[in-house]
Amino acid sequence: MKLLVIGATGRTGKHVLTQGVERGHEITAFARRPELLTGHTGLADVRRGDAHDLDAVREAVQGQDAVLAAVGGSRIASTLITAMRESGVRRVVMTSSRSVPATRPRLAVTLAWLFFRAAYVDLARAEGMLQASLLDWSIARGTMLNDKPPAGRVHIDFEADATGGAMQLSRADYAMALLDTVENPALIGQALGICGPK
Ligand SMILES: NC(=O)c1ccc[n+]([C@@H]2O[C@H](COP(=O)([O-])OP(=O)(O)OC[C@H]3O[C@@H](n4cnc5c(N)ncnc54)[C@H](OP(=O)(O)O)[C@@H]3O)[C@@H](O)[C@H]2O)c1
């Protein structure tokens, strides 16, 4: 699959690049600071740009089979949706947070919203934009990320509140789930909750 990765220099994004190349995808990395990717081999292309810049995103999206945004946000969603509609690229997966729709565990969700309210409001907006976009979207709501070694397994559900799994999720496992999602057409139009394995 020809896959454009936005947020490619991020802690999750770098795992997406490595695992995506291992899976045989033709990966184009899109980043504001592509010089941070010097150690990454096997990429099909590297594009410098800001995902808020419609012209830069428009150029990068051309000819791709899918876009994986390893960073969430409403301005990024907005430019992506416009560029993808224009170019006819339909498949998009974007990260979001499990806290956006969650109501339980009540204390943890309340505290998370207290500290990250602005980010969650913006992610909720981004989710709504994707859901209304008529693109082939999936939203991957991760729980609390860390940089521990991968377990090679995650817990996935389609509910607002987690149905199991661990609150902590390694970024390597999150990247695995993001790639599994973009590869799976059955997940088009779905918002997945992704937790660590129990
Ligand atoms: N952190 C968590 O605990 C958590 C929990 C649940 C879900 N998530 C979701 O997972 C995503 C990834 O998390 P992470 O911790 O791996 O993120 P991260 O390490 O902070 O990486 C974010 C990446 O996005 C890039 N970026 C940000 N704005 C951009 C723009 N306008 N144009 C181009 N690139 C841009 C950053 O590039 P620069 O280096 O240029 O800034 C960076 O490479 C989050 O965005 C969120 O949606 C995170």
PDBQT file of the ligand as one rigid body, heavy atoms in Angstrom, charges set to zero:
ROOT
HETATM    1  N1  LIG A 201       0.312  10.918  24.346  1.00  0.00    +0.000 N 
HETATM    2  C1  LIG A 201      -0.656  10.134  24.771  1.00  0.00    +0.000 C 
HETATM    3  O1  LIG A 201      -0.664   9.585  25.907  1.00  0.00    +0.000 OA
HETATM    4  C2  LIG A 201      -1.842   9.871  23.856  1.00  0.00    +0.000 A 
HETATM    5  C3  LIG A 201      -2.924   9.169  24.357  1.00  0.00    +0.000 A 
HETATM    6  C4  LIG A 201      -3.955   8.841  23.486  1.00  0.00    +0.000 A 
HETATM    7  C5  LIG A 201      -3.894   9.206  22.168  1.00  0.00    +0.000 A 
HETATM    8  N2  LIG A 201      -2.835   9.899  21.698  1.00  0.00    +0.000 N 
HETATM    9  C6  LIG A 201      -2.814  10.254  20.244  1.00  0.00    +0.000 C 
HETATM   10  O2  LIG A 201      -1.621   9.745  19.690  1.00  0.00    +0.000 OA
HETATM   11  C7  LIG A 201      -0.989  10.745  18.905  1.00  0.00    +0.000 C 
HETATM   12  C8  LIG A 201       0.496  10.495  18.892  1.00  0.00    +0.000 C 
HETATM   13  O3  LIG A 201       1.010  10.590  20.222  1.00  0.00    +0.000 OA
HETATM   14  P1  LIG A 201       2.595  10.675  20.449  1.00  0.00    +0.000 P 
HETATM   15  O4  LIG A 201       2.783  10.789  21.924  1.00  0.00    +0.000 OA
HETATM   16  O5  LIG A 201       3.285   9.598  19.688  1.00  0.00    +0.000 OA
HETATM   17  O6  LIG A 201       2.895  12.081  19.753  1.00  0.00    +0.000 OA
HETATM   18  P2  LIG A 201       4.252  12.919  19.642  1.00  0.00    +0.000 P 
HETATM   19  O7  LIG A 201       5.428  12.094  20.008  1.00  0.00    +0.000 OA
HETATM   20  O8  LIG A 201       4.034  14.207  20.381  1.00  0.00    +0.000 OA
HETATM   21  O9  LIG A 201       4.336  13.196  18.077  1.00  0.00    +0.000 OA
HETATM   22  C9  LIG A 201       3.491  14.068  17.403  1.00  0.00    +0.000 C 
HETATM   23  C10 LIG A 201       4.103  14.279  16.030  1.00  0.00    +0.000 C 
HETATM   24  O10 LIG A 201       3.206  15.065  15.251  1.00  0.00    +0.000 OA
HETATM   25  C11 LIG A 201       3.955  16.070  14.606  1.00  0.00    +0.000 C 
HETATM   26  N3  LIG A 201       3.112  17.233  14.319  1.00  0.00    +0.000 N 
HETATM   27  C12 LIG A 201       2.378  17.948  15.203  1.00  0.00    +0.000 A 
HETATM   28  N4  LIG A 201       1.758  18.955  14.561  1.00  0.00    +0.000 NA
HETATM   29  C13 LIG A 201       2.116  18.856  13.247  1.00  0.00    +0.000 A 
HETATM   30  C14 LIG A 201       1.820  19.610  12.093  1.00  0.00    +0.000 A 
HETATM   31  N5  LIG A 201       1.013  20.676  12.148  1.00  0.00    +0.000 N 
HETATM   32  N6  LIG A 201       2.377  19.243  10.922  1.00  0.00    +0.000 NA
HETATM   33  C15 LIG A 201       3.196  18.168  10.842  1.00  0.00    +0.000 A 
HETATM   34  N7  LIG A 201       3.524  17.405  11.903  1.00  0.00    +0.000 NA
HETATM   35  C16 LIG A 201       2.991  17.756  13.094  1.00  0.00    +0.000 A 
HETATM   36  C17 LIG A 201       5.084  16.407  15.556  1.00  0.00    +0.000 C 
HETATM   37  O11 LIG A 201       6.109  17.012  14.827  1.00  0.00    +0.000 OA
HETATM   38  P3  LIG A 201       7.148  18.101  15.447  1.00  0.00    +0.000 P 
HETATM   39  O12 LIG A 201       8.280  17.259  15.961  1.00  0.00    +0.000 OA
HETATM   40  O13 LIG A 201       7.502  18.940  14.274  1.00  0.00    +0.000 OA
HETATM   41  O14 LIG A 201       6.412  18.857  16.514  1.00  0.00    +0.000 OA
HETATM   42  C18 LIG A 201       5.445  15.009  16.047  1.00  0.00    +0.000 C 
HETATM   43  O15 LIG A 201       6.295  14.380  15.124  1.00  0.00    +0.000 OA
HETATM   44  C19 LIG A 201      -1.441  12.060  19.542  1.00  0.00    +0.000 C 
HETATM   45  O16 LIG A 201      -1.415  13.116  18.593  1.00  0.00    +0.000 OA
HETATM   46  C20 LIG A 201      -2.859  11.749  19.978  1.00  0.00    +0.000 C 
HETATM   47  O17 LIG A 201      -3.751  11.975  18.886  1.00  0.00    +0.000 OA
HETATM   48  C21 LIG A 201      -1.813  10.242  22.511  1.00  0.00    +0.000 A 
ENDROOT
TORSDOF 0
